[in-house]
């Protein structure tokens, strides 16, 4: 492995072109900074600011001459110390913002949800719709916070925050997908009882609009994780064992944020349609058609105008949108 204070570097004996997103690409003779030298035939390393996996038998150990400067590989001890200092700042900022986020979500339960439940203004099912899986969201963020707080107490070379985020990503995606899917229905119920709930929360010295805005915090927070991880990656030295996982986590959390945003927008449209927001529809109340089974868009030739196909248990509707995208129009 690398000498004291220096990274372990290898030189490519053969060219390698990775087939997967988490695999490295390099040519014969290229110098790679190893981040993880694991048993099993595959190592992880950094080349040209990209970190990925490669077969260990494609490389040999590289020992630069003493008169060869390592500055192009950013391995100077001063720079490493500076990166570690910045990394600590980034992680502390994340910890502080995550604590604030958790506290704000907990206050939504104490200041709004508990009084609404006790008031019996809404049915049990409607209350469950408003509550959604907010408690699960809070628990998940407490786990993430605890993991990062633990990581920052370890030696700089052993801090695996990227690995932590990758490990919780499936659960993170599942819980936030559920929340984003249910959020439009929760807002619909709150607007349905707007007058009664406004009086209730005013009596509690709170504000209904503030509550509705607060319910958007979980999915607005999702968008920030890839930015936090990207900032963390900027301050990870090329040889850090968490560099590859952090790079991959940036992509994973960008995708989660994007898919949650698209899902929430679709569910907003479904709620609008299901509650009668369709011009030109002369059939029974749309709410009586049952739950929407599926909704998708198609481009109709020859003008490529978008049409939305909305499938109910026994009915299929084709809709368009108004020029200002403010209403749905029945097309057949």
Number of C-alpha atoms within 10 A of each C-alpha: 12 14 9 7 10 13 18 20 22 23 19 20 16 14 14 17 11 15 9 9 9 17 20 22 18 18 13 13 14 16 22 25 25 25 24 20 16 10 8 8 11 16 20 24 29 24 17 13 12 15 28 24 22 21 15 17 12 16 22 15 16 16 13 11 8 7 6 8 12 13 9 7 18 14 18 15 11 10 14 17 13 13 17 17 13 17 20 16 13 16 20 15 12 20 18 11 14 18 13 12 18 18 12 16 18 15 14 18 17 12 16 20 18 13 16 18 18 9 11 10 15 19 10 11 9 17 19 13 19 25 20 20 17 20 12 14 18 18 12 18 17 15 12 19 19 12 15 21 16 13 17 18 10 11 8 16 13 13 18 21 24 22 19 18 23 18 13 13 16 12 12 20 19 12 17 22 20 17 24 24 21 20 24 23 20 21 20 18 15 23 16 12 12 15 11 13 21 17 14 19 19 11 10 12 9 15 17 19 14 11 19 18 10 15 22 15 13 20 18 13 13 20 18 15 20 21 14 15 23 16 17 24 22 16 20 21 24 27 25 22 23 23 30 26 21 27 22 19 25 22 13 19 23 16 15 21 22 13 14 22 18 13 17 20 14 16 19 20 16 20 19 17 20 20 13 14 17 18 16 12 17 9 7 9 12 18 13 10 16 14 14 19 13 12 17 11 13 12 11 10 8 6 7 9 11 14 20 19 18 19 18 18 11 8 11 16 15 18 23 20 18 11 8 6 8 8 16 23 18 16 15 11
